Amino acid sequence: MRRVWSGSGDVNEWQAFVPGTGSSGDQLGPSGAVSAGSEERSRTLSLIDFLADYDARRNPPVYDITRYGLFLLRDTDLPDVPGVNLSPAAEAWLTVDFLDLPPRPPVTIGASLTRPEPAAMTPGVRTPGSQFGLTDEQWATAKDEVRDAIVDAAYDQRMTCYGEVAGKVSVVGLDPHSALMSALLGAVFEDEHEAGRPALTSIVTHKYGDKEPGPGFYDKARALGYRFNEPYIFWAEQVAAIFKVHGKSASPWPAAQW
């Protein structure tokens, strides 16, 4: 930069210059030199702002919580709970006093416990229909209809699906993907297991997708005592056994059909 003096000695303006290439000395540079200086100043200020922000993040300011009222608990803010005392200014700011429990009621020696009579006890139904708003008769009929639908498919040595089985139940409206459907299939599985027969419900599968039983089939099998590491192999063995027991012939296991 070069200062230009007037005759009175006052500075009139600043002018940028660049060194000349000739022997006449320095020459005034173009106006682009001023722009370059402004750009350099802008970059410097940006760097200063970045460093200030970086330092603020690395070294956050420390506040006096007494002066600024941060994390201040007032008496009106403290909950009134029996046995719990909050004292912010004390060394032990939280104390708990254990309350006295009511005395234990006296127990009469030789007192007999009341239990319902056998006739008043709930019958041994594993999945009672009352949970689904069904009478015992409706439950028993629906379970028989579910079993009959599965046996019909097993006789033809073919797989069936939840929708086909549900469609053959007439005593109640049965959604193939409902909890009632799962309960009825589980009850049929239990009855067959108690009778020493293979898992009849193994041939009831999804109509689309993997065309395998739902997870409830394997859960029920394990609950009944079956032990297996490969669910698919266990399922295939049960299907083959069902076709052998209920099938109309001893032909090999056919492909799934609906």
Steps between C-alpha positions, in 0.01 A plus 500: 500500500621852428394822668449800272566836664354830392683822506366579845642179637165328552437144388240505225469129425662160509605341179610148436816439306702215367870501434581603149698290266689790345776720628266783589420348844162415655182559308138520618338163468159427348179510704518119523765537769241663726259211444771251588565681825129497591478130430803434720346707780171307467681166526689621806179605676336169414796315649475708818127421528568129449772492767277688745215256443738203529641633828148555639413140422820359649484724807138575586445790738458428868195657661446580860179307576437722802516815290300375205254284697583182311384170651346689787245319718262712693282385786195528280663266246561221748242220500322427823551125539483334842836362600695675222689817592680723251748756640697661213724701731590210728791262452256207475243659274275193475390294798241224521329394821353151493142511616364253749301223338159407643507214748466149365148364551477214748480148361278252673668166546302220343296724272395320184545650157189539289511335160227448244316173481599270215166550330548877500848491350560586136495193272833397359471675166842616384371788290147571617263653249385753759813702422355557153137537602409143409303249699655162578280344233605754236865450590478122474314519168743750351795283604341192341431689178861619486626145551264358237615757244865408559430125491322542164813657354722235659284226345570649158868527596516867432586810697235748609508860612356706783237660279370166369469356850330812637253497211373156604410609854130584512421526870679837529645755264869414500773735381790286373754739653327553836595394850197269500639317198834453676327375813292245310803369312690475827216307660490256207877458525470420871223244447697320230812497717311353794359232270852403392459624143731733302441873469189529286531878478835469323327494162331837567730764351506845349340506159755744364861578579698226673201259502603376843322499835508814709730535801215396731527144368860465615430675830217258575716203401772601744240563771375143451850360545632466145873567473657599170781720373385524139135616483472426129610138545262452792215645295577277199507191721163586651341560159627164372363328810159668459469384139596151610238491777212683331580470129289285268811332357866455578617710206794737555438844639369712210562863435287758679162562335209725580 
